Amino acid sequence: MSFNAPVKSMEYLLKYSVDMEALRSLPVFEEISEELVSDILTGAASFARDVIAPTNWGGDQNPAQLNGDDVIASPGFKQAYDSYVEGGWQSMSTPADLGGMGLPNVVSVATAEMIYGANMAFGLCPMLTSSAMKAIAAHADPALQETYLPKMITGEWSGAMCLTEPQAGSDLGPVRTKAIDNGDGTYAISGQKIFITWGDHDCAENIIHLVLARLPDAPEGSRGISLFLCPKYFVNADGSLGNRNNFKAIGLEHKLGIHGSPTCTMEFDGATGWLVGDINRGLACMFTMMNEARLYVGVQGVAIGERAYQGALKFSHERVQGKPIDGGSDDPIVGHPDVRRMLIDMKTRLMGARAIGMATAHAVDVAEAIADSDEAKTAHARNALLTPIAKSYGSDTGVDVSSIGVQIHGGMGFVEETGAAQHYRDSRIAPIYEGTNGIQAIDLVGRKIRRDGGEAMRLLISDLKGIVTLAEQAGLDVCIGALKSGLETLTTATDLILSAEEKDALSVATPFLNLAAQVISGAFLIKAAANGLNAKDSLAPNMATLARYHALSIMPQANAALEQIKAGAAIVFDFPEGQLADL
Ligand SMILES: Cc1cc2nc3c(=O)[nH]c(=O)nc-3n(C[C@H](O)[C@H](O)[C@H](O)COP(=O)(O)OP(=O)(O)OC[C@H]3O[C@@H](n4cnc5c(N)ncnc54)[C@H](O)[C@@H]3O)c2cc1C
């Protein structure tokens, strides 16, 4: 199946939902003109369609193979990766002072969505490189940065993130991998890591692993974990590659989806590593990497959902079955009201989740561009607040939308050859990795709401109230009342979370996150519709239709979530644990 990146949708949201003009007013982004962004999006869309998308089905059917000590990527992946590097796509959002192109994140999330939509399994490799670079740039000493960053920025070397062990998943406190000080500025790393994405492969010349490990005298739990950089191949003083380090993949997982992404069990056997950041501060350093990765995992959900939507749309114009309500007996199923409802539902959810991802990226851009000011602090808080929502809502949307995609295909969706089943399978990992969505909800409720007394959320709600006026100016009828009511619901829910006992708050963390996402995504779509209508954009009436659909069918779901939040822990815990298997 072909894939065409949704350039028009992205450009529309960049123009009317995300405040690109405010970004352009910052010196670091003043050269990022609308024309430049448009050229980049168009170029990335062609690359995704022509080079990456053709590898998608082959990767699903022919997963990476472990051949002795080496992992061989799926057929065609190496050639696609070489083109990715040659095209300079890896360096896109890396700041110019590090040697990258310095594009804003808000543009990078759009191009990343294109790559994930073309082939999500492939896209994980550049995503991990980019996150690893962030952690190295923020925490490694200058010599390490000089040795490793230049080739990672180009993508010639890729990155991997080694956190998980059999007994340490959501909770990394029990990490057992050992680090022994060699006394020469290096450490010997030993232990086993599981589920390591693109932990080994033959696409890049070298693979730079960031590994969590524990020194012998370290405190117990998460306060005793340090971060180490372990290259697959050592780097000689002249920059050439030397011997292989003492670690390798010893197994590859068989998975539900993303078959083209090698998920490796990595054995570290006295591997040489260099400390990144301070001793015992490894988790904090890793969070630099994970925060960015969380946003991009949300984007993956949107990307897969978009691909599922395109497949379902095409099928709905080809499949003839029954006589559509206003059509003839030869007309395809797109004319059936229920099929049409599913298509609009998919499109609306995708647009809403995409808008949240862009708003999160926008906050990162502002925070990074104007460091050390009150405005930067506010942008940091906005990014921190939106990241768990972008990750969870984006990834859940991917699963929901690709499931609807299967439904539109009927039986042909359940069998493999249409590709609809692959999207559903691929989408299912995003709510799990990079911190499960349950962990995101706890992060939102605990760190992002209760710890700052709800300030960041109140500020967001206050900004979103400004959209009501925009909607009134644009005459967006049903949207106005729905948005007012949604914002009241979000305010009440936030107050309840702030005053709740911890057990109550944790029991309703996921409904709270969903409620917030339903209201915020709706607000962003209404903003996009209103701004577009006020600017007389030809696409605005259709965006207004999506905003109305959201206001009538998605935003009101927040009211149901509010009732659950009011009920707190009781509704979850009244059923005794010992009797969960009964009845
Ligand atoms: C395909 C794939 C690729 C991956 N890639 C990488 C990688 O590159 N690097 C890496 O280090 N790891 C990777 N992982 C690991 C991934 O990040 C973990 O699987 C994930 O963090 C969840 O950990 P777990 O599997 O141990 O689940 P568990 O932590 O055992 O969670 C099981 C369930 O319990 C819930 N839960 C756990 N703790 C809490 C809590 N405190 N409060 C509420 N609920 C809780 C979870 O939400 C979940 O529903 C990958 C995993 C997969 C499957």
The ligand as a Tripos MOL2 file, in Angstrom:
@<TRIPOS>MOLECULE
LIG
   53    58     1     0     0
SMALL
NO_CHARGES

@<TRIPOS>ATOM
      1 C1          9.1140   -3.6990   21.3640 C.3       1 LIG1
      2 C2          9.7170   -3.1110   22.5840 C.ar      1 LIG1
      3 C3         10.7720   -2.2160   22.4610 C.ar      1 LIG1
      4 C4         11.3860   -1.6950   23.6010 C.ar      1 LIG1
      5 N1         12.4870   -0.8820   23.4720 N.ar      1 LIG1
      6 C5         13.2180   -0.5770   24.5810 C.ar      1 LIG1
      7 C6         14.4940    0.0520   24.4700 C.ar      1 LIG1
      8 O1         14.9420    0.3990   23.3870 O.2       1 LIG1
      9 N2         15.2100    0.2630   25.6040 N.ar      1 LIG1
     10 C7         14.7440   -0.1020   26.8260 C.ar      1 LIG1
     11 O2         15.4460    0.0970   27.8170 O.2       1 LIG1
     12 N3         13.5240   -0.6830   26.9730 N.ar      1 LIG1
     13 C8         12.7580   -0.9320   25.8850 C.ar      1 LIG1
     14 N4         11.5530   -1.5590   26.0110 N.ar      1 LIG1
     15 C9         11.0300   -1.8320   27.3380 C.3       1 LIG1
     16 C10         9.8240   -0.9750   27.6570 C.3       1 LIG1
     17 O3         10.2120    0.3510   27.8820 O.3       1 LIG1
     18 C11         9.1050   -1.6280   28.8550 C.3       1 LIG1
     19 O4          8.4940   -2.7990   28.3580 O.3       1 LIG1
     20 C12         8.0830   -0.7070   29.4860 C.3       1 LIG1
     21 O5          8.7090    0.3670   30.1220 O.3       1 LIG1
     22 C13         7.2010   -1.4430   30.5150 C.3       1 LIG1
     23 O6          7.9730   -2.2040   31.3880 O.3       1 LIG1
     24 P1          7.5860   -3.7450   31.6130 P.3       1 LIG1
     25 O7          7.4740   -4.3840   30.2810 O.co2     1 LIG1
     26 O8          8.5460   -4.3160   32.5740 O.co2     1 LIG1
     27 O9          6.1340   -3.7100   32.2520 O.3       1 LIG1
     28 P2          5.8240   -3.5870   33.8100 P.3       1 LIG1
     29 O10         6.6170   -2.4760   34.3870 O.co2     1 LIG1
     30 O11         5.9450   -4.9270   34.4200 O.co2     1 LIG1
     31 O12         4.3060   -3.1350   33.7790 O.3       1 LIG1
     32 C14         3.2010   -4.0600   33.7030 C.3       1 LIG1
     33 C15         1.9190   -3.2770   33.9530 C.3       1 LIG1
     34 O13         1.9420   -2.7140   35.2770 O.3       1 LIG1
     35 C16         1.7550   -1.3110   35.2340 C.3       1 LIG1
     36 N5          2.5620   -0.6690   36.2580 N.ar      1 LIG1
     37 C17         3.8490   -0.9290   36.5770 C.ar      1 LIG1
     38 N6          4.2500   -0.1210   37.5690 N.ar      1 LIG1
     39 C18         3.2170    0.6700   37.8830 C.ar      1 LIG1
     40 C19         3.0010    1.7230   38.8230 C.ar      1 LIG1
     41 N7          3.9650    2.1670   39.6270 N.pl3     1 LIG1
     42 N8          1.7750    2.3060   38.8810 N.ar      1 LIG1
     43 C20         0.7980    1.9050   38.0600 C.ar      1 LIG1
     44 N9          0.9380    0.9280   37.1480 N.ar      1 LIG1
     45 C21         2.1330    0.3180   37.0610 C.ar      1 LIG1
     46 C22         2.1740   -0.8950   33.8270 C.3       1 LIG1
     47 O14         1.5500    0.3180   33.4190 O.3       1 LIG1
     48 C23         1.7390   -2.0880   33.0020 C.3       1 LIG1
     49 O15         0.3880   -1.9680   32.6600 O.3       1 LIG1
     50 C24        10.8880   -2.0380   24.8820 C.ar      1 LIG1
     51 C25         9.8050   -2.9130   24.9970 C.ar      1 LIG1
     52 C26         9.2400   -3.4540   23.8720 C.ar      1 LIG1
     53 C27         8.1140   -4.4360   24.0330 C.3       1 LIG1
@<TRIPOS>BOND
     1     1     2 1
     2     2     3 ar
     3     2    52 ar
     4     3     4 ar
     5     4     5 ar
     6     4    50 ar
     7     5     6 ar
     8     6     7 ar
     9     6    13 1
    10     7     8 2
    11     7     9 ar
    12     9    10 ar
    13    10    11 2
    14    10    12 ar
    15    12    13 ar
    16    13    14 ar
    17    14    15 1
    18    14    50 ar
    19    15    16 1
    20    16    17 1
    21    16    18 1
    22    18    19 1
    23    18    20 1
    24    20    21 1
    25    20    22 1
    26    22    23 1
    27    23    24 1
    28    24    25 2
    29    24    26 1
    30    24    27 1
    31    27    28 1
    32    28    29 2
    33    28    30 1
    34    28    31 1
    35    31    32 1
    36    32    33 1
    37    33    34 1
    38    33    48 1
    39    34    35 1
    40    35    36 1
    41    35    46 1
    42    36    37 ar
    43    36    45 ar
    44    37    38 ar
    45    38    39 ar
    46    39    40 ar
    47    39    45 ar
    48    40    41 1
    49    40    42 ar
    50    42    43 ar
    51    43    44 ar
    52    44    45 ar
    53    46    47 1
    54    46    48 1
    55    48    49 1
    56    50    51 ar
    57    51    52 ar
    58    52    53 1
@<TRIPOS>SUBSTRUCTURE
     1 LIG1         1 GROUP 0 **** ****
